[in-house]
């Protein structure tokens, strides 16, 4: 890590699940599939690994079995180590309330893990942002400015719907955060938090202890917003590509924009690979007469029909005579023969029988739940 400072990464796997409740009914936010072969947590974990962070704790809460299966020992992210490495942290808090209600309670619940770390600084992140970034420049700025907290942010044009799931920052000419608006009823170009924060371990320790004593649990409301004037909170602007998942439509859009090669190249630069769990699937198979146009097809897929402007995850199958357009077909889902589907999202292991027609729209894609039979 830069400046010879040891950094601990903390990832909150369950935050923001209410924004895509359909997708997180049986999994954590971090486990949500993305881009044909990835999970949302892959991007944050890869960013930390590529930035030289060799100790990462993943805080879970509920529905985390698929997350445990996906992360395993952390080998794919070079975090399978005797010392440091990847730590999967239990969902129960040390407080009398049991399950944690916010970041501060979650941190208090895992403080026994954190206090044995020899890290100087902590980088905290949620899993609702898809981006590739290097944390080193942000850490350097944090130290150089003497900030208590550094918030990583980006500019985005918000709608009223997306603003309802965003934290908007007011930032002065020196880069200091002077106002924090949580879920504001506004629209237009805004500086939004990417839910990634840098703090010294000692400062975080004091925050967590004080929050426990006062019975507060929301980091954004009680710390960012409540102590905005008291603490020195600086913003670090992320200039690269990102997508923030705030709804099923934003999830659909974030996937579909990857059909543009420029967006793919920005999200997946050669200098900063995105790692994920390796599976020994065979290559995709394309039958005689199959047609595929402007689509992402993962390994293990079998295509006998037509696929256009779509993303197919591992093991998906499209039957003979079927047409799949503008859709996201997740792992091991099957589209039968002579079907026509457009603007749909199927979860895992969905089976659409022969001769079915399913049509959504880009503004309102149809979601089909895990294991559904149609």
Order of alpha helices (4+ residues) and beta strands (2+ residues): beta-beta-beta-alpha-beta-alpha-beta-alpha-alpha-beta-beta-alpha-beta-alpha-beta-beta-beta-alpha-beta-beta-alpha-alpha-beta-beta-beta-beta-beta-beta-beta-beta-beta-beta-beta-beta-beta-beta-beta
